[in-house]
Structure formats: C-alpha cells, structure tokens
C-alpha cells in the first residue's frame, strides 16, 4: 500500500492543509496526486509501506508582474524531486513538512 501525503501552508492566520491518502494501484496513485494538484496543494509526497519517501512534487511557481506594478503568482508548476536528486539538506527540509502529519 502506497501513501500519498499533501501539505499546503495557508499563511500565518490559518493552519496548514494536510492529508493522507492510501493507494493500492497506479491508477489510485495518479488519481490522488492529480486531485492534490488540482486543489493547488504546495507539496505532495509518495511513501512506501515502510514509510520511506519515494518522491515529492513541489509547486515551484514564480511570481509575475501583472503590468500594474503588482506581483501575482504565476501558474502552477510542479517539479518532482526524488531521493538523491537534490541536496540532502533541501530534501530533509521538504520531508520535514510531512513528518508533522
């Protein structure tokens, strides 16, 4: 059984959005990841039966100028990180958000 966990920081006034979903097939895994992406979650992590993280999708959207002197968040841009693909410190930083669930 694979576990999908999501995390979104809702600012200083509201608690973060967190969730845990179980997936027993590739179809269910894709369904839960897609659902989290459509909901606009900041991070989604995929964990195996032993609790090891296999990958983390992170929203890397950049702010853009709206032409009127203000900055707005650009479209969602998810990047998949796997163990060993980024520095260990950055990996642990992303992983720490899921440990609070």
C-alpha positions in Angstrom: 0.0 0.0 0.0 1.4 3.4 -1.0 0.6 6.5 0.9 0.2 10.0 -0.6 0.5 12.9 1.7 -0.2 16.5 0.9 0.8 19.8 2.5 -0.1 23.4 1.9 0.9 26.4 4.0 -2.1 28.8 4.4 -0.2 31.7 5.9 0.2 33.0 9.4 -3.5 33.1 10.3 -4.8 29.7 9.2 -3.4 26.2 9.9 -1.7 24.3 7.1 -3.8 21.9 5.0 -2.6 18.3 5.3 -4.0 15.0 4.2 -3.1 11.3 3.9 -4.5 9.1 1.1 -4.0 5.4 0.6 -3.3 4.0 -3.0 -3.2 0.3 -3.8 -2.7 0.7 -7.6 -1.1 3.0 -10.0 -4.5 4.3 -11.1 -5.3 5.4 -7.5 -1.8 6.9 -7.0 -2.3 9.1 -10.1 -5.8 10.0 -9.1 -4.7 11.2 -5.6 -1.7 13.2 -7.0 -3.8 14.8 -9.7 -6.5 15.7 -7.1 -3.9 17.4 -4.9 -2.5 19.3 -7.9 -6.0 20.4 -8.9 -6.7 21.6 -5.4 -3.5 23.7 -5.6 -1.6 21.9 -2.8 2.0 23.1 -2.3 3.6 19.7 -1.8 2.7 16.0 -2.4 4.8 13.2 -1.1 4.7 9.5 -2.1 5.6 7.0 0.7 6.0 3.2 0.5 4.8 0.6 3.1 7.9 1.2 5.2 7.3 4.9 5.4 10.2 5.8 3.1 9.6 8.8 0.8 9.9 7.9 -2.9 9.3 11.3 -4.4 8.0 14.8 -3.6 6.1 17.1 -6.0 6.7 20.8 -5.1 5.0 23.8 -6.6 7.8 26.0 -8.0 5.5 28.7 -9.4 7.3 32.1 -9.7 5.7 35.5 -9.1 5.0 37.6 -12.2 4.4 41.3 -12.8 0.7 42.0 -13.6 1.6 45.1 -15.6 0.1 47.5 -12.9 3.0 47.4 -10.5 1.9 44.4 -8.5 3.2 40.9 -8.4 0.8 37.9 -8.8 1.6 34.2 -8.5 2.1 32.5 -11.9 0.5 29.3 -13.0 1.2 26.1 -11.0 4.5 24.5 -12.0 5.1 21.2 -10.2 8.6 19.7 -10.0 9.2 16.1 -9.0 12.2 15.5 -6.6 13.4 12.1 -5.8 15.9 11.0 -3.1 19.4 11.9 -4.3 18.2 14.3 -6.9 18.7 17.4 -4.7 21.0 18.1 -1.7 20.3 16.2 1.4 19.6 19.4 3.4 16.9 20.5 0.9 15.4 17.0 0.7 15.2 16.9 4.6 13.6 20.4 4.6 10.8 19.3 2.2 10.4 16.0 4.0 10.1 17.7 7.4 6.7 19.2 6.4 5.2 15.7 6.0 6.6 14.5 9.4 4.1 16.8 11.2 1.1 14.8 9.8 
